[in-house]
Every structure is written in C-alpha cells, then in structure tokens.
Amino acid sequence: MTVTRTEPAVGARARPGHELVLRIASALVLAPLAIVAAWLGGAWFLAFWTIGAIGVLWEWTRLVAGRMAWPAVIAAGLVIAGAAWLLAAGRLEATLAVLAAGALLAAGLGPPGKRIWVGGGCAYAGAVLAAPALLRGDAQHGVVALLFLFAVVWMTDVFAYLVGRAVGGRRVWPAVSPKKTWSGAIGGAIAGAIAGMVVAMWAGLPDLPILGIVSLGLSTVSQAGDFLESALKRRFGAKDASHLIPGHGGLMDRLDGFLTAAAAAAALGILRGGLHAPAQGLLIW
C-alpha cells in the first residue's frame, strides 16, 4: 500500500494551542489508566498491555504492508495473546521464546518484499507487552519501577515539547522529525532525570545519584525511540501511525518513547537482577 504524504495547509499548521489541549486531554485519560493498571497488576495489567500491543501490531503492519498482511496480523495477534497467558502463568522464558517464534511466523506470512518489516512489527509489539510485564512481575519493586519509568518518559515528552516550542533553535534530525530541537531534547532530558529522582526519593530508594544517571539515560533512549518511529513513518510516507488518540495520532505515536525506554529498563534490570527480578536490578544499586 502506498501512502501519499501531504502537508497541511498553512492555516491548519498554526494551531499549537489546539494541539496542546488535545495532548493534555489524551494524557489525562491514558495516564491514569496506565497508573491504575500498574497498581492493580495481575489480569488487569496484562489485559491493558495486551490490548496496547495488539493495537501497535495493527498500526505497524497497516503502515508497512497495508491489507496484504492480515494473515500475519491475525497470527501475530494470537501469539501476543498466548504470550500474555504465559506471563500470567509466570513462564517468562517461554514467553520470550514464543514472541521470538511469533516474529519469525509473522515474517513468513507477510507479503513478499515486506516480510522483514512485518516480522519486526511483531517483535516491536511483543516488546510493548513483555517489557512492562517483566518489570511489573517483580513483586517487591515492580510498581515503583513502572512509576519511575512513567515519570521519566512522560516528563521528557512534556518538557521536550514545551521547551522546544518556547526556545526553538537548531533541529536535531530535520530530515526525519523537523519540529524536534536540541533545546527541547535537552530540556526533556533534564526534566526526565529530575522526575525519575523525585519518584526515587518518594519511594525511599538509595543511591539517588546513580538513579539520576539511569533516569537521564532512559530519557535519552525514550527520545531515540521517538525518532525511530518518526523514521519509520517517514520511510512509508505517513504522518501518524493512525488516528486513535486525539492530539497524538495512534498508539505507536504515544508509546514510541515509552517502548524503547521500557525495553532498555527491562534489559538493564535483567542484566543486574535476573529475569525474575528486573525491577530490583533497575532500581537497587
């Protein structure tokens, strides 16, 4: 499917206030849902992120292959649902193996010339489910790890937007994301690092300087995830992944930075705390 990229009219572009209102309204709905799901854990949490993962899978596949990839979407969606069931049963190693096999299956079912892209979409969507679930599965530190991650990513996003609009200046990567500035990137990174340390202080965690560095790193990774998704949309000529969320486009547009930060946080936590205690590995130094 070929998507024609069109630029909005000049009058339509100059509505930053309207866009900000939509972003805030969407955040006021989505953020509490994510926090409540993290707090409740269990089936509610897995259902929340399973729906998000399947939504991301649909958006990615629609973007890269259109209707030709429906068999791959159905198969990969069933794989993600199966992975959620394995997570609920605590079979973490099996979960990762099923998601890896699902990516290969989706690639095999994808249309010729798009198979790698379709398989990559299954892996990307699988990470939407697996990374938060692995962190939340740590009984002692899981909730705090997710609140820490939410604070870093959300404050990075908000202040990158606000500082970038207020200060402006040189663009980071204009060929991919022409609106993102170095001032916004730096402002967002500083805000994300501070937000992570505030959550760490609230939770009574030790080693605040190290957690400040971790927060700064996750903030940077989250911004890299934003550029990654922008590059994908640019590659396939789309402005937004979909129009599910007012002011944000689609789920991919909302979760791009969170996904990469969550994946990095989970990987760091697993390296330090093992597969069954990644939140501890992330937060306790």
Steps between C-alpha positions, in 0.01 A plus 500: 500500500639840403413788729531850359648746747324832493590815688217680677400842388680795654197600704461148632858479618490806721290350778749408772251595773236263364755221464619552859141482631448170318829362634407595856147360469631169362764480773237562770318190376790269417738579787255410781407178321866400474566587864193316629585194289856503638369533854247217464734264316379152414240444232406868470858599434557226244171578326592869474838433341377211284244733343773761451733246341237373257408858411866579428528183293201607288637854452850385407380237253244734345776756460759273337286254303135609498226241457738248347630401844173406675600130532817611677306740725257227607777249567717749687200622699435143616869469589483815714186373674680172567801688634271686742363166624856372555587818689197450724627149572846632584669317213733782404753305295219340298346844444816636339539186289138521375538869410821426306329213315200725434720758331637232267148371431371850422793559266423175318134598457576854389475609137812466282736791539349596838570189705785644706291808577202289603713276722656809656152627581421183695822538698426868563146424618625211711731738682201723579361209701814331631709793627238651738382154605850382591557812709159476670554130570761589763280472810706730721598781263275460193253780570773749588698405189204578276421827679868592465485419129173686445638811670819500293329445165201726553698795637750458219218517245324796662806716554659416166180633343474809721868597495530433129207730426611770744871507412517355149839489333688244302325175402637164612416298187298717261485237226301270729333724758518866397332638814729348764772736621815458706357737759194277537711185515722641773207646693314171479804300614554724802131485594497122461807459721348721769166316482671164544689624805180643651331159475811333642499741795127442556558123501795531739745341260874523568774613260314804364796627291517169313124499447530855367746370240268207422210745460704716265594196293140379478386850405753503216393153387135605504578791269693265273187284483303801389746555214489131411124510454523829308755339267267205443208729414724707274617181329140402418367850436262534796446791737347295783482129575120534523244741643392310809620760754409870459811718494734200483403304189516131583622269774844485339518878509417491871711199600812547285714660770354287779565178308868561444550628855309203646700255287827663611386503865397134485827401330706686762292350778537147364876540464530608863211320672417204278184420307291466817609824672565761228341788693740438787789494255383832357444683829733354765870573451 
